[in-house]
Amino acid sequence: MAEIFIQRDHTLGMEKARAVAAQWQKEAEEDWGMDCTYVANEINDKGEVQDRLNFERAGASGYLCITGTQLSMKLELGFLMASFKDKIEEKISSNLDKLLG
């Protein structure tokens, strides 16, 4: 199993970061067939309010954590998708960078 971890700092604040996450969720569901579940207002290990977007499909699962200053994503790829890890990571990084402006 391969793992991808991507982290981006931002200055958007929580509401705009939520809008970015909502756009990413829409694309993940429509373009990649992900099943997504959004959980709002958790408290992370730093004591910050965060939202968490859990996603999964055959061969891949993970989450996107959203705070007022940071987006972080962890994605675990199954055996068949692991060989595409570099391309998948590049695509997700590019997409997040575009959404963050």
DSSP file (Angstrom, degrees, kcal/mol; ACC not computed):
  #  RESIDUE AA STRUCTURE BP1 BP2  ACC     N-H-->O    O-->H-N    N-H-->O    O-->H-N    TCO  KAPPA ALPHA  PHI   PSI    X-CA   Y-CA   Z-CA
    1    1 A M              0   0    0      0, 0.0     2,-0.3     0, 0.0    77,-0.2   0.000 360.0 360.0 360.0 133.9    0.0    0.0    0.0
    2    2 A A  E     -A   77   0A   0     75,-1.5    75,-3.3    76,-0.2     2,-0.4  -0.762 360.0-152.7-103.4 150.0    1.3    3.4   -1.0
    3    3 A E  E     -A   76   0A   0     -2,-0.3     2,-0.4    73,-0.2    73,-0.2  -0.968   6.2-164.8-127.2 139.0    0.6    6.6    1.0
    4    4 A I  E     -A   75   0A   0     71,-2.9    71,-2.6    -2,-0.4     2,-0.4  -0.979   5.1-174.4-120.1 132.5    0.5   10.2   -0.1
    5    5 A F  E     +A   74   0A   0     -2,-0.4     2,-0.4    69,-0.2    69,-0.2  -0.990   5.6 177.4-128.8 124.8    0.6   13.2    2.3
    6    6 A I  E     -A   73   0A   0     67,-2.4    67,-3.4    -2,-0.4     2,-0.4  -0.985   3.0-176.5-127.9 135.5    0.1   16.7    1.0
    7    7 A Q  E     -A   72   0A   0     -2,-0.4     2,-0.4    65,-0.2    65,-0.2  -0.999   2.1-177.5-135.5 134.6    0.0   19.8    3.2
    8    8 A R  E     -A   71   0A   0     63,-3.1    63,-2.9    -2,-0.4     2,-0.2  -0.993  15.6-147.3-133.6 126.8   -0.6   23.4    2.1
    9    9 A D  E     +A   70   0A   0     -2,-0.4     2,-0.3    61,-0.2    61,-0.3  -0.627  27.4 173.6 -82.7 150.4   -0.6   26.5    4.3
   10   10 A H        -     0   0    0     59,-2.4     3,-0.1    -2,-0.2     7,-0.0  -0.948  39.1-141.7-150.7 170.1   -3.0   29.3    3.4
   11   11 A T        +     0   0    0     -2,-0.3    58,-0.1     1,-0.1    57,-0.1  -0.010  69.9 108.0-122.3  26.2   -4.3   32.7    4.5
   12   12 A L  S  > S-     0   0    0      1,-0.1     4,-0.5     2,-0.1    57,-0.1   0.750  72.8-132.5 -78.1 -25.7   -7.9   32.2    3.4
   13   13 A G  H  >  -     0   0    0     55,-1.4     4,-1.9     1,-0.1     5,-0.2  -0.170  37.4 -68.1  83.0 169.6   -9.6   31.7    6.8
   14   14 A M  H  > S+     0   0    0      1,-0.2     4,-2.5     2,-0.2     5,-0.2   0.903 127.8  51.5 -67.7 -44.9  -12.0   29.0    7.7
   15   15 A E  H  > S+     0   0    0      1,-0.2     4,-1.6     2,-0.2    -1,-0.2   0.924 114.7  42.0 -63.2 -45.1  -15.0   29.9    5.5
   16   16 A K  H  X S+     0   0    0     -4,-0.5     4,-2.0     2,-0.2    -1,-0.2   0.862 113.1  54.4 -69.8 -34.3  -13.0   30.3    2.3
   17   17 A A  H  X S+     0   0    0     -4,-1.9     4,-2.4     1,-0.2    -2,-0.2   0.882 106.1  52.9 -64.7 -37.2  -11.0   27.1    3.1
   18   18 A R  H  X S+     0   0    0     -4,-2.5     4,-2.5     2,-0.2    -1,-0.2   0.883 106.7  52.5 -63.1 -38.4  -14.4   25.3    3.5
   19   19 A A  H  X S+     0   0    0     -4,-1.6     4,-2.1     2,-0.2    -2,-0.2   0.893 108.7  49.9 -64.6 -39.4  -15.4   26.6    0.0
   20   20 A V  H  X S+     0   0    0     -4,-2.0     4,-2.5     2,-0.2    -2,-0.2   0.928 111.5  48.7 -62.6 -45.1  -12.1   25.2   -1.4
   21   21 A A  H  X S+     0   0    0     -4,-2.4     4,-2.7     1,-0.2    -2,-0.2   0.889 109.4  52.6 -62.9 -39.3  -12.8   21.8    0.3
   22   22 A A  H  X S+     0   0    0     -4,-2.5     4,-2.2     2,-0.2    -1,-0.2   0.897 110.4  47.7 -63.9 -39.9  -16.4   21.8   -1.1
   23   23 A Q  H  X S+     0   0    0     -4,-2.1     4,-2.2     2,-0.2    -2,-0.2   0.913 112.2  49.2 -66.6 -42.2  -15.0   22.4   -4.6
   24   24 A W  H  X S+     0   0    0     -4,-2.5     4,-2.7     1,-0.2    -2,-0.2   0.913 110.4  51.8 -62.4 -41.4  -12.4   19.7   -4.2
   25   25 A Q  H  X S+     0   0    0     -4,-2.7     4,-2.5     2,-0.2     5,-0.2   0.920 108.0  51.3 -60.3 -45.1  -15.2   17.3   -2.9
   26   26 A K  H  X S+     0   0    0     -4,-2.2     4,-2.6     1,-0.2     5,-0.3   0.926 113.4  44.3 -58.6 -46.4  -17.3   18.1   -5.9
   27   27 A E  H  X>S+     0   0    0     -4,-2.2     4,-3.0     1,-0.2     5,-0.8   0.895 112.0  52.8 -66.6 -40.0  -14.5   17.3   -8.3
   28   28 A A  H  X5S+     0   0    0     -4,-2.7     6,-2.2     3,-0.2     4,-0.9   0.898 114.3  42.4 -63.3 -40.4  -13.5   14.1   -6.3
   29   29 A E  H  X5S+     0   0    0     -4,-2.5     4,-0.6     4,-0.2    -2,-0.2   0.929 123.3  36.0 -71.5 -45.7  -17.1   12.8   -6.5
   30   30 A E  H  <5S+     0   0    0     -4,-2.6    -2,-0.2    -5,-0.2    -3,-0.2   0.910 128.5  30.2 -77.0 -43.2  -17.7   13.7  -10.2
   31   31 A D  H  <5S+     0   0    0     -4,-3.0    -3,-0.2    -5,-0.3    -2,-0.1   0.817 132.6  26.7 -89.7 -32.1  -14.3   13.1  -11.7
   32   32 A W  H  <<S-     0   0    0     -4,-0.9    -3,-0.2    -5,-0.8    -2,-0.1   0.421  97.3-120.1-116.0  -0.3  -12.8   10.3   -9.6
   33   33 A G     <  +     0   0    0     -4,-0.6    -4,-0.2    -6,-0.2     2,-0.2   0.786  52.1 165.2  68.7  27.7  -15.9    8.5   -8.3
   34   34 A M        -     0   0    0     -6,-2.2     2,-0.6    -9,-0.1    23,-0.2  -0.527  36.4-137.7 -77.6 142.6  -15.1    9.1   -4.6
   35   35 A D  E     -B   56   0A   0     21,-3.2    21,-1.5    -2,-0.2     2,-0.4  -0.912  32.2-164.5 -93.9 122.3  -17.7    8.7   -1.9
   36   36 A C  E     -B   55   0A   0     -2,-0.6     2,-0.4    19,-0.2    19,-0.2  -0.861  20.3-171.3-118.8 145.9  -17.2   11.6    0.4
   37   37 A T  E     -B   54   0A   0     17,-2.6    17,-2.9    -2,-0.4     2,-0.5  -0.995  13.9-151.8-132.6 126.3  -18.4   12.4    4.0
   38   38 A Y  E     -B   53   0A   0     -2,-0.4     2,-0.5    15,-0.2    15,-0.2  -0.865   9.7-172.8-104.4 128.0  -17.9   15.9    5.5
   39   39 A V  E     -B   52   0A   0     13,-2.9    13,-3.0    -2,-0.5     3,-0.3  -0.979  13.4-157.5-120.4 119.4  -17.5   16.3    9.2
   40   40 A A  E     +     0   0A   0     -2,-0.5    11,-0.2    11,-0.2    -2,-0.0  -0.647  58.0  14.1-100.1 152.9  -17.5   19.9   10.5
   41   41 A N  E    S+     0   0A   0     -2,-0.3    10,-0.2     1,-0.2    -1,-0.2   0.835  70.7 156.9  61.0  44.5  -16.1   21.5   13.7
   42   42 A E  E     -B   50   0A   0      8,-3.1     8,-2.7    -3,-0.3     2,-0.5  -0.499  41.9-123.0 -82.3 165.4  -13.9   18.9   15.1
   43   43 A I  E     -B   49   0A   0      6,-0.2     6,-0.2    -2,-0.2     2,-0.0  -0.969  27.9-150.0-110.5 122.6  -11.1   19.8   17.5
   44   44 A N    >   -     0   0    0      4,-2.7     3,-2.0    -2,-0.5     6,-0.0  -0.188  35.4 -88.6 -84.4-179.0   -7.7   18.6   16.3
   45   45 A D  T 3  S+     0   0    0      1,-0.3    -1,-0.1     2,-0.1    -2,-0.0   0.615 127.2  56.9 -68.0 -11.7   -4.6   17.7   18.4
   46   46 A K  T 3  S-     0   0    0      2,-0.1    -1,-0.3     0, 0.0     3,-0.1   0.388 119.4-108.7 -95.2   1.6   -3.5   21.4   18.4
   47   47 A G  S <  S+     0   0    0     -3,-2.0     2,-0.2     1,-0.3    -2,-0.1   0.579  76.5 134.3  82.5  10.1   -6.8   22.5   19.9
   48   48 A E        -     0   0    0      1,-0.1    -4,-2.7    19,-0.0     2,-0.4  -0.610  62.6-110.1 -91.7 151.0   -7.9   24.1   16.6
   49   49 A V  E     +B   43   0A   0     -2,-0.2    19,-0.4    -6,-0.2     2,-0.3  -0.650  47.7 171.7 -74.4 133.3  -11.3   23.8   15.0
   50   50 A Q  E     -B   42   0A   0     -8,-2.7    -8,-3.1    -2,-0.4     2,-0.3  -0.980  28.1-141.7-140.9 154.9  -11.0   21.7   11.9
   51   51 A D  E     - C   0  66A   0     15,-2.3    15,-2.8    -2,-0.3     2,-0.4  -0.813  18.2-151.4-107.0 157.3  -13.3   20.1    9.3
   52   52 A R  E     -BC  39  65A   0    -13,-3.0   -13,-2.9    -2,-0.3     2,-0.7  -0.988   8.0-162.2-136.5 125.4  -12.6   16.7    7.9
   53   53 A L  E     -BC  38  64A   0     11,-2.9    11,-2.0    -2,-0.4     2,-0.3  -0.917  13.9-162.9-105.8 107.7  -13.6   15.4    4.5
   54   54 A N  E     +BC  37  63A   0    -17,-2.9   -17,-2.6    -2,-0.7     2,-0.3  -0.721  13.6 178.6 -89.3 140.7  -13.3   11.6    4.4
   55   55 A F  E     +BC  36  62A   0      7,-2.6     7,-2.7    -2,-0.3     2,-0.3  -0.990   7.6 164.5-143.6 151.8  -13.3   10.0    1.0
   56   56 A E  E     +BC  35  61A   0    -21,-1.5   -21,-3.2    -2,-0.3     2,-0.3  -0.989   7.6 161.5-161.3 157.7  -13.0    6.6   -0.5
   57   57 A R  E >   - C   0  60A   0      3,-2.6     3,-2.3    -2,-0.3     2,-0.1  -0.920  61.6 -52.5-161.3 172.8  -13.4    4.4   -3.6
   58   58 A A  T 3  S+     0   0    0     -2,-0.3     3,-0.1     1,-0.3    20,-0.0  -0.370 128.0   8.5 -56.6 123.6  -12.2    1.1   -4.7
   59   59 A G  T 3  S+     0   0    0     -2,-0.1    19,-3.6    18,-0.1     2,-0.3   0.405 123.8  61.9  88.3  -2.0   -8.4    1.1   -4.3
   60   60 A A  E <   +CD  57  77A   0     -3,-2.3    -3,-2.6    17,-0.2     2,-0.3  -0.986  47.8 161.2-156.5 142.9   -8.1    4.5   -2.5
   61   61 A S  E     +CD  56  76A   0     15,-1.9    15,-3.5    -2,-0.3     2,-0.3  -0.982  18.0 116.4-155.8 156.9   -9.2    6.1    0.7
   62   62 A G  E     -CD  55  75A   0     -7,-2.7    -7,-2.6    -2,-0.3     2,-0.3  -0.974  41.0-101.9 174.7-160.6   -8.2    9.1    2.8
   63   63 A Y  E     -CD  54  74A   0     11,-2.2    11,-2.3    -2,-0.3     2,-0.5  -0.986   6.8-142.7-152.7 157.7   -9.1   12.5    4.2
   64   64 A L  E     -CD  53  73A   0    -11,-2.0   -11,-2.9    -2,-0.3     2,-0.4  -0.992  20.0-156.8-122.6 118.9   -8.7   16.2    3.8
   65   65 A C  E     -CD  52  72A   0      7,-3.4     7,-2.1    -2,-0.5     2,-0.5  -0.830   8.6-162.0 -98.8 135.8   -8.4   18.2    7.0
   66   66 A I  E     +CD  51  71A   0    -15,-2.8   -15,-2.3    -2,-0.4     2,-0.3  -0.968  16.5 162.2-123.0 125.0   -9.3   21.9    6.8
   67   67 A T        -     0   0    0      3,-2.5     3,-0.2    -2,-0.5   -17,-0.1  -0.776  55.5 -95.1-125.3 178.1   -8.3   24.6    9.3
   68   68 A G  S    S+     0   0    0    -19,-0.4   -55,-1.4    -2,-0.3     3,-0.1   0.606 124.1  25.3 -68.6 -10.6   -8.3   28.4    8.9
   69   69 A T  S    S+     0   0    0      1,-0.2   -59,-2.4   -57,-0.1     2,-0.3   0.425 121.1  38.3-131.3  -3.0   -4.6   28.3    8.0
   70   70 A Q  E     -A    9   0A   0    -61,-0.3    -3,-2.5    -3,-0.2     2,-0.4  -0.997  46.7-158.3-156.3 144.6   -3.9   24.8    6.5
   71   71 A L  E     -AD   8  66A   0    -63,-2.9   -63,-3.1    -2,-0.3     2,-0.4  -0.988  21.1-179.7-116.0 133.4   -5.2   22.0    4.3
   72   72 A S  E     -AD   7  65A   0     -7,-2.1    -7,-3.4    -2,-0.4     2,-0.4  -0.999   4.6-168.9-136.7 137.1   -3.7   18.6    4.8
   73   73 A M  E     -AD   6  64A   0    -67,-3.4   -67,-2.4    -2,-0.4     2,-0.4  -0.967   8.7-170.4-127.9 137.6   -4.5   15.5    2.9
   74   74 A K  E     -AD   5  63A   0    -11,-2.3   -11,-2.2    -2,-0.4     2,-0.4  -0.998  10.8-178.8-124.6 130.6   -3.6   11.8    3.5
   75   75 A L  E     -AD   4  62A   0    -71,-2.6   -71,-2.9    -2,-0.4     2,-0.5  -0.995  12.1-159.1-132.6 126.5   -4.4    9.3    0.8
   76   76 A E  E     -AD   3  61A   0    -15,-3.5   -15,-1.9    -2,-0.4     2,-0.4  -0.924  12.2-155.9-106.8 127.6   -3.8    5.6    0.9
   77   77 A L  E     -AD   2  60A   0    -75,-3.3   -75,-1.5    -2,-0.5   -17,-0.2  -0.846  11.7-129.6-105.5 135.7   -3.6    3.7   -2.4
   78   78 A G     >  -     0   0    0    -19,-3.6     4,-1.7    -2,-0.4     3,-0.3  -0.131  40.4 -85.0 -72.1 177.1   -4.3    0.1   -2.8
   79   79 A F  H  > S+     0   0    0      1,-0.2     4,-0.5     2,-0.2     3,-0.3   0.882 125.9  47.2 -53.6 -48.5   -2.0   -2.3   -4.6
   80   80 A L  H  4 S+     0   0    0      1,-0.2     3,-0.4     2,-0.2    -1,-0.2   0.844 117.1  42.3 -68.0 -33.7   -3.3   -1.7   -8.1
   81   81 A M  H >4 S+     0   0    0     -3,-0.3     3,-2.0   -22,-0.2    -1,-0.2   0.647  92.7  84.5 -86.6 -14.8   -3.2    2.1   -7.8
   82   82 A A  H >< S+     0   0    0     -4,-1.7     3,-1.6     1,-0.3     4,-0.2   0.816  81.3  62.4 -59.5 -31.6    0.1    2.2   -6.0
   83   83 A S  T 3< S+     0   0    0     -4,-0.5    -1,-0.3    -3,-0.4     3,-0.2   0.689 103.2  50.7 -69.1 -15.4    2.0    2.1   -9.3
   84   84 A F  T <> S+     0   0    0     -3,-2.0     4,-2.7     1,-0.2    -1,-0.3   0.207  75.9 116.9-102.0  13.9    0.4    5.4  -10.2
   85   85 A K  H <> S+     0   0    0     -3,-1.6     4,-2.9     1,-0.2     5,-0.2   0.882  73.4  48.7 -51.3 -49.8    1.3    7.1   -7.0
   86   86 A D  H  > S+     0   0    0     -4,-0.2     4,-2.3     1,-0.2    -1,-0.2   0.911 114.3  45.0 -62.2 -43.7    3.6    9.8   -8.5
   87   87 A K  H  > S+     0   0    0      2,-0.2     4,-2.3     1,-0.2    -1,-0.2   0.899 114.4  49.1 -66.8 -40.7    1.0   10.8  -11.1
   88   88 A I  H  X S+     0   0    0     -4,-2.7     4,-2.6     2,-0.2     5,-0.2   0.931 112.1  48.3 -64.4 -45.7   -1.8   10.9   -8.6
   89   89 A E  H  X S+     0   0    0     -4,-2.9     4,-2.6    -5,-0.3     5,-0.2   0.909 111.9  49.6 -61.1 -43.0    0.2   13.0   -6.2
   90   90 A E  H  X S+     0   0    0     -4,-2.3     4,-2.4    -5,-0.2    -1,-0.2   0.912 112.2  48.1 -61.9 -43.5    1.1   15.4   -8.9
   91   91 A K  H  X S+     0   0    0     -4,-2.3     4,-2.3     2,-0.2    -2,-0.2   0.921 114.0  45.3 -65.0 -45.7   -2.5   15.7  -10.0
   92   92 A I  H  X S+     0   0    0     -4,-2.6     4,-2.8     2,-0.2     5,-0.2   0.920 113.5  49.9 -65.7 -43.8   -3.8   16.3   -6.5
   93   93 A S  H  X S+     0   0    0     -4,-2.6     4,-2.5    -5,-0.2    -2,-0.2   0.929 112.7  47.1 -60.2 -45.7   -1.1   18.8   -5.7
   94   94 A S  H  X S+     0   0    0     -4,-2.4     4,-2.3    -5,-0.2    -1,-0.2   0.911 112.7  49.7 -62.2 -43.3   -1.7   20.8   -8.8
   95   95 A N  H  X S+     0   0    0     -4,-2.3     4,-2.4     2,-0.2    -2,-0.2   0.921 111.8  47.0 -63.7 -45.6   -5.5   20.7   -8.2
   96   96 A L  H  X S+     0   0    0     -4,-2.8     4,-2.4     2,-0.2    -1,-0.2   0.908 111.4  51.7 -63.6 -41.7   -5.1   22.0   -4.6
   97   97 A D  H  X S+     0   0    0     -4,-2.5     4,-0.8    -5,-0.2    -1,-0.2   0.911 110.9  48.6 -60.8 -42.0   -2.7   24.7   -5.7
   98   98 A K  H >< S+     0   0    0     -4,-2.3     3,-0.7     1,-0.2    -2,-0.2   0.924 112.2  47.9 -63.6 -45.0   -5.2   25.8   -8.3
   99   99 A L  H 3< S+     0   0    0     -4,-2.4    -2,-0.2     1,-0.2    -1,-0.2   0.846 110.0  52.2 -66.1 -33.6   -8.1   25.9   -5.9
  100  100 A L  H 3<        0   0    0     -4,-2.4    -1,-0.2    -5,-0.2    -2,-0.2   0.636 360.0 360.0 -77.6 -13.3   -6.0   27.8   -3.3
  101  101 A G    <<        0   0    0     -4,-0.8    -3,-0.2    -3,-0.7    -2,-0.1   0.464 360.0 360.0  83.8 360.0   -5.2   30.4   -5.9
